Amino acid sequence: MSTAFAHPVTVWIVSATALVLAGAAGAIFFLSVTGRARPDFRRELWLRFGSWCVLLPLMIVPVLIGRVPTILLVTVLGLLCYREYARATGLFRERVLSAFVAAGILMVNLAALDNWYGFFVALWTLSVSVLAVATIPLDRPAGYIQRVGLAVLGFMLFGAGFAHLGFMANDANYRPLVLLLMTAVALNDCAAFTCGKLIGGPKLLPATSPNKTISGALGAVCVTATVVALLASAIFDGTPMDRWYWLILLGVLVSVAGQMGDLMLSSIKRDIGIKDMGAVLPGHGGILDRFNSLLLVSPAVFHLVHYLVGIGGGQPVRVITG
């Protein structure tokens, strides 16, 4: 914990987060005392603000504490997101498959905790293979494609995809990068909403997400890519990643993958006819509704950074099983 704020970007992100929360509280209080917003809208704002006051410490503190709490946080988030997904899609009724998906999520995060990259990658194929045959002994061929397809998608998103965020914690300088991704996806959402409202124009994908506009999507790319590129230049100073084109690509990747993650979840919800994946977070819906952007951002950023710079280099490998 003594090195939690060793990198200036970590200090900047935590400070900016605190300032944004304080500013939001002041703005909502002003709207409340002046009566410039409808009571139901003010209540919605306070609910969202309260949820963020709980969520942000739960997200940031484990990252500041250390590698193990960060990976445990990602593991718990993966299991909770899968739980919502399984209940929404009906996959929870397939207890055998759900048990194997949960086991796969635990195993891939254990490989991340072990810093065993070979096993981490191998588990993606191995887990999918197990899910493909898990229910065959039950002799129920009817519905096989649907239940296995749902299970494989669930594992790949909440296990293999999400675990990339945890694996980043094996790097000695992981804190600023992980915090950057966590806060950048929130900034991405806010920028898309704000630009969409201010500029308006044609809808992006009206059947999938009626409130999203093309101007909002492009505005989010511009804002998020700029902020990410500037902060990443300080994180990767002096490394092969510290080139303007790689930094811009990283920023664009965060914004586009974040929006695609959100649209992917919207597609799932529209397909099964629900508004939110849960109701555990007042003003936000479910946990998956809040963290969907990280599902695609985490693996995309991991592999770009791992290719150019490497992640976990010089750190102990096979910490547990070695």
N, C-alpha and C positions, 0 to 999 in steps of 0.2 A: 504493500500500500504506500510505502514511502516514495516509490517511483511513479505513483499514479499520475502526477502532474509534471512529470519530467519533460514532456514534449509540449511546446507552446500551443500547438493546435488543440491539444486536449483542453488546455486552459481556456482557449478562445471559445471552443464549442460549449463547454460547461457554463462559462460565463454568459455567452449569448443565449443559451437555453433559459438560464435564470432570469435574464433581462426580458426575454420574450414573455415568459410567464407573468412577470411583474407588470409588464405593459398590458398584457391581455386582461389581467385582473383590474387594472385601472380603467381600461376602456369599457369593460362590461359594467363596472361600478358606475361610471359616468352615464352610460345608457340607462342604468336602473334608476338613479336619483333624478335624472332629467326627464324620464319618461319618453325618451325619443325612440323607443322600440316597443313593439307589442309585448305584453306579459309572457305569452307563450314562447316568443323568440328569445326573450331574456332568460327564461328558464332553460331553454335549450342551450344557450351559451354557457350558463353556469354549470350545467351538467357536463358539457364537453370540457370546460375548464377543470372541473373537479376530477374528471377521469384522467386528464393529462397530468394533474398534480400527483396522482397515484402512479400512473404509467411511467413517467419519465424517471423518477428515482429508481423504480424497479428495473428499468432498462439500463440506466447509466451506472448505478452504484456497483453492480456485479462486474461490469467492465473495468471500473476503476480498481476494484479489490484485487483482481488477478485472473489468470488463465482458467483455473478450474471453475470458479463461479461463473465466468463468461460462458463456458461450454455447457455447464449445468443449466444456465438460463436458456440457451438455445434448445437444449433437450426438452425442457419443460414446455417451452413455447411450441415446439414441434408436436409434442403429444397433445397439448390442448387444442392446437389448430386441427390436428387429425380428428380429435373427438368431435369438434363442431362439424367438420366435413362428413364424418361417418354418420352422425345423427341426421344431418340435412339430406344426405343422399340415400339413407336407409341401409348403408353398408354395415352399420353397427349390429344389424340382425345376423350378419354373417360372422359369428363369433370366432370361428377358426381363422378366417382371413384377417379379421381385425387384430387378433392376437399376434399373428405373424407380422402384420404391418407395424404394430407397436414394438415387437421384438427387433424388427429391422431398423426402426428409428433409434432404439436404444443402442444397437450394435454399431451403427454408423457413427453415432456420437461418441461411443466408447473408442472407436478407432481414431476419432479426432482427439479425444483426451489422451490417447496413447501416442499421438503424433506419428502414427503409422500410416503413411500416405498410400502405400501399396495396398494394404488391407482396406483402407477407406474407399479407394476406387473400386476394388474387386467386389465389395459388398453391394454395389449398385446392381451389377449383373447377377450375382448370387441371390440376392433378395428377390429380384424379379423372377428368377427361375423357381425359387421356392413358392412364391405366390401363384405361379402358373400351375403348380401341381398340388398345392395344399389341399384343395377340396375334391380332387379326383377320387380319393378313397371313399368319399361320402356317396358316390354313385348318383350324383344329381347333375346330369349334363345340361338340363334346362336352366337357362340364365347364366351359364358358365362365362360367356364372353363379357357380359355386363358386370358381373361381380368381380371378375379378375381384372378387367379394365379399370374399374373404380379403385380397386386395391393398389394396382400398380401406379396409377396416377397419384394416389394418396401418399404412397411411400416415396415416389420420386420428388414430390413437392415438399412434403413435411419432414422427410428423412434426408434423402440425398441432397436436395436443393438447399434446405435450411441449414444443414450441418456444415456447409461451406463457411457460413458466418462464424460458427464455433471454431472451425479449423484454423481460421485466421489468428485466433488467440495463441497459437503456437509460435507466432513470430514475436521476437523480442520487442518490436515496436508496433504492436497490434492496436493499442488503445486509440490513437488518433484516427486510424483507418476505420475501425469498427464503429466508433462514435460518429464519424463522418457519414457512414452509410446509414446509420439509424436516424440521424437528424436530416440527412439530405432527402430521404424518401418523404418525410413529413413536409419539408420545404417544397418538394415537388408537387405534393397534393395541394398545398396552399397556393402555390404559384399558378397551377392550372385553374383552380377555382377563381382566384382573383382576376387573372387575365381573361378568363372566359366571361366573367360578369362585366368587366370594364369594357371589353372590346366587342363581345358578342359574335354574331355571325353564324355560319352554317354549323350544324351539329356534326360531331365526329363520327359516331356510330349510334344513331338514334335508337335502333332496336336493342342494342346491347346496353348502352348507358345514356339515357335520354338527356341528362344534364351536361354532358361533356361536349365542348365545342372544339373546332379545329384551332381557333385562336388560343384557347386555353392550353391545348396540347403543345402548340409551338412556343407559346410564352413560357410554359414550364421548362421546355428544353433549353431555351435561352437563359433563363434565370438559374436553373439548377446546374447546368453545364458550366456556367461562369463561376458560381460559388465553389463547386466541387473542384474545378481546375485550379482555382486560386489556392484553396486550402491544400489540395494534393501536391502542389508545387513545393509547399513547405514540408509536407510529409516525406516526399521522395527526393528531396534536394540532394543532388550529387549522385543520383542513381540513373540507370538507363531509362527509367520512367520519366525523368525530369526533362522531357522534350515537349514543346508546346502542342504538337499534334497528338502525342499520347495522352497528355493531360486533358485536352479537349475531348478526345475519344472516350476517356474515362467518364467525364462529366455527362456527355451525351448518352453513354451506355447506362449510367445510373438513372437518368431521366426517362429514357425510352423503356428500359426493362422495368422500371417502377410503374410506369403507366400501363405497360402490357400485363403486369401482374394484377393490377387493379381491374383491367378489362377482362382478364381471364376469370377472375372471381365473379365479376358481373355476369359473364356468360354462363357460369355454373348456376348462379342464383336465378337468372332468367329461365334457364332450361328447366329447373325444378320448381319454379314459381314461388320464390320467397324473396323478401326484401333484405333481410339481414341473416347472417349465419348464426347469430346468437343475440343475447341481450345482457351479457355480463358487464359490458362497459356502457354506462349511461351516456347517451348522445352519440355513441359510435357504433353500437351493435355488438357484434361478437369480437373475440380476440382475432380471429382470422380476417374480419373486416378491417381491422386496424393494421395488421402486419402482412397483408397479401403482397405488397410491393417488394418486400425483402425476399420473397420466395424465388424470384427470378434475378433480382439484383445481386444477391449473394454469390451464386455460382458464376455469373457473368463477370463480376469484378474480380473474384478469386482467381479465375483462370487467366485473365489479362495480366494481373499483378504477378501471379506465379510464373507466367511465361517470361515477363520482362525483368523481374527483380528476384523472384523466389519468395516463398513464404515458409517460415520455420527454419531457414538455413542457420546452421551452427547451434541449433537447439537439440536437446536429447531426443532421440528417436526410440519408439517403443518404451515409453516411460514406465508403463505398468507391466507389460508382458515380456519386456526384455530382461 
